[in-house]
Amino acid sequence: MGSDRPDVLWSCTRGDSPIVATAIHDGHEVREEVAELLALPEPDRLREEDPYTGAWTEVAPTWLVPRRSRFEVDLNRPREKAVYLGPEDAWGLQVWKTELPGALVGRSVAEYDAFYARAHEILSDLVSRFGVAVVLDLHTYNHRRSGPTAAPAEPERNPEVNVGTGTLDKERFGGVAARFMADLGHYDFFGRRLDVRENVKFRGGHFSRWVHETFPGSACTLAVEFKKFFMDEWSGTIDSDVHGEISRALAATVPGLRAAADAVLRHR
């Protein structure tokens, strides 16, 4: 159905399907007034962001990818916590050189409101047209926090793919989550299967909760966290082959997601 005009806050494409993808921590840009106050070095900031996830959203007919860094405004937290004010909000990191001016915080929160307004408009449209919407909320997570040469975190508690369904209405949308996990887990990933598990590392964040509370019974979100096995989380270097194969694996789940969404409507 065409593309929205990319602007300073996000890029977006609208398609003819109830499946939509987001990558709300893909962004790295910050406003000039924010950059001037940042104490956190850029490599440290990048390590806590979700680089390269935006490209994965293109497997869905509709996608929405914010451009701003989570260190300017974190779209996966409640509105009152969306701007990190101190180390306690940011994994102990010293983000700012000085206390943030209230007016600056207000401008960042205005970006938060704009994103959620756009997400509401997109999902309202999809629910109106298709009766249901399914969101892939795509993220990544670190597993080598002890250092670039240290052993990675134990795989028993760090699956390659964690599907967060903590606020999902399982009675209504459990089949959607099950179909996605089965299709992703059975994908031939360079001759092996991906380790796909549910709610082991993460249960989903505020964006998932917002979707479920705003569109009860009509929209669901799967918070999909890929371990950064496709990149060096310390240097930011990407393995393009593995990253591309993840994209193809996600694309292979889209027909099943559509079928599962249709099944939700049949059992209404």
N, C-alpha and C positions, 0 to 999 in steps of 0.2 A: 504493500500500500504506500510505499515511499518512505523517505527519511525526514525526520525533523531536522531543522537547521542546527548544526552543532553550534553551541555557544560556550561561554566561559565556564559553565557549571557542569555540563554533561554532554554526551553524545547519545543518540537514541534512534532506533529504527522501529517502525510499526509494521506488523505482518498480519496475515489472515489465519490466525491460529490462537487457541487459548494458552499456548505455552510461551512463557516469557522468562528471560534470564537477566540477572543483575550481577555486577561485580563492584560492590559498594566500597571496597577498600583498594581497588586498583589504582586510584588517582594518586598523583605525586605533586601536583601543582599547589602552590600557595600564593595568596595575595602578597603584594610587595610589603604592605604594612605588617603582615604576619612574618614574612621572611626576615625582616629587620630585627625581630624580637626572638627569633629561634636561637636557642643555645645548643640544641641537639645537632650533631654533625649529620650531613646528608646521608652517608652510608648507614648510620644507625636508624635514621628515619625510614630509609628504604627497606631495611631489614624487617621492620614491624608493619610495613604495608604489604599488599598482596599483588606485587608486580606480575604482569603477564596474564592476569585472570580476565582482563577485559576482552582479549581475543577469543576466549572460550565462549563468551556470551553469544557469539555470532552463530552458534549451532541452533539457537532458537529463532523463530520468525520475528519475535519482538524482543528487543533488548534495550537496557538502560544502563549506561556506564558513567558514573560521576567522574569528573576530572580532578576534584580537590583531594588533597591528602587528608587522611584521618587525623593528622596532627593540626589541621586547620579546623575541621569539624568531623566528628565520628558519627556517621549515619547509622551505625549499628548499636547506638546507645540511646537511652531515653533523652528527650530534648534537654532536660536540665543538667545532663551529664555529657552532652555532646562535645563540649570544648574542654580539653584537658587543662585544668588550672594548676595542678601541682603534680609532683612525682607519684603521689598515691593514686592518681588517675591514669598513669601511664607506665605501669610495670616498674616503678621506681626510677624512671628516667627523668633527668633534669631537662625539661623541654624548653623552658623560657629563660631569658636573661633577667627579666624583671616581671613584676606582676602585670597581668594583662589589663589594659584600659577597658572599662565597661563598654564603651562604644565599639571597640574592636570585637569584643565578644558578641555584642548584639548583631554586628554585620555577619559574623560567622553563623550565628543561630538563624539569621534570615536565609542563608543558603540551605540550612537544614530544612527549614519550612518550605522552601521552594522545591527541594527534592521530593519531600513527602507529598506536596500538592501534585507534582507531576506523576508520581507513582500512583496516587489515588485516582487521578484522571485516567491513566492507562488501564489500571485494573477495573475501574468502573466500566470503561468501554468494553473490555474483554468479557466481563461478567454479563453485561447487557447483550452482547452479540452471541456469546457461546453458552451462557448459563453457568460457566465455571472458568476459573483461571488457575494455572499451575505455575509457580515461580521456582526457578532454580537460582538460589542465592549462593553464588560461587565465591569461595575464599581459598586461602592457603594458610598453612601454619608451619612454624619452625620446629625442627627436631634435632638441632645441633647447638643448643644454647650454651653448652660448655666451652665452645670455641671451634674454630675451623678445623683443627687437627684432632679434636677430641672425638671419642666414640659417639655415634648418634644415640638418641633416646631409644629405649627398649621398644621393639616393634609390638610387643604384647599389648602395650597401652597406647600405641601410636600407629593406628592403621594408616595405610596409604590414602584411603578415602574414608572420612568420617561423615556420616549423614546425620545431621541434627534434626530431630523431630520432637523436641521437648515440649512444644506448645501445639503440636499438630493434633487435630481432631481425628484420632485413630479410627473411631467407628465409621466416620464418613470418608476419610482420605487415607486410611491405612493401606488400601490397595494400591494407591498411587506410589507411596513410599516403597512398598514391597516390589512393585514392578520395576521401578527405577533401580533399586539395589540389585535385583536379579539380573537385569539387562546389563548393568555396568559390571557386575561381578563375573558375568559369563563372557564378556568381551575378550577376544583373543588379543592380548596385549603383549606383542612381541613373543608369542608362543607360551605365554603364561596367563594367569588370572590375577587381577588386582585384588588387594586385600581391602574389601569394602565392608565396613561395620557401622552400626547405628549407635549414636549417643555414647561413644567410648571416651572421646576427647572433648567434644563440644555437643551441646544440646540445642544450639541455635541462639541467636541474639535478639535484640530489640526489633529489628526489622521483621523477622519471622513472627514475633508476637503481635506486632502492629497489623500485619496482614491478616492474621487469624482473628484478631479482635475487631478489625474494621470490616471484614467481609466474612462473617461467620457462616459456614456451610457453603460458601460460594468460591472461596479462594484458599489455596494452601501453598505453603513455602517449604521447600526442602533446602536446608542450610548445608551445602556441600563443601567440606573442607578437604583440600588435597594437601597432604604432606609435601614439603618442598623437595621431593626426591627428583624433580625435573630440573633443578637448579642448585647452584651453590648459594645458600642463604647468606653467607658472609661477604662474598665478592659481588653477588648479583648476576653472575654468569649463568646463562640459560643453556640447557641442552635442548636445542630446537627440535630434534627428532622425538624426544620423549614428550616435550610440550605439545607438539603436533599430534602425537598419538593419543594423548589425553583428550584433545579436541575431537578427534575421530571417535573415541570411545563415548564421549558425551553425546555426539551427534547420533550415535547408534541407539541411544536411549529415547530419543524424541518421539519416534513412532509409538513406542510402548507407552510413553507418558500421555500421548493423545488418546490412545485406546483406553487407558485407565481413567482419564478425565471423562471420556464418553460413558464409561461404565458407572461413574459416580452419578451422572445425570439419569441413567436408566433406572437406578435404584433409589431415586429421590422419593 
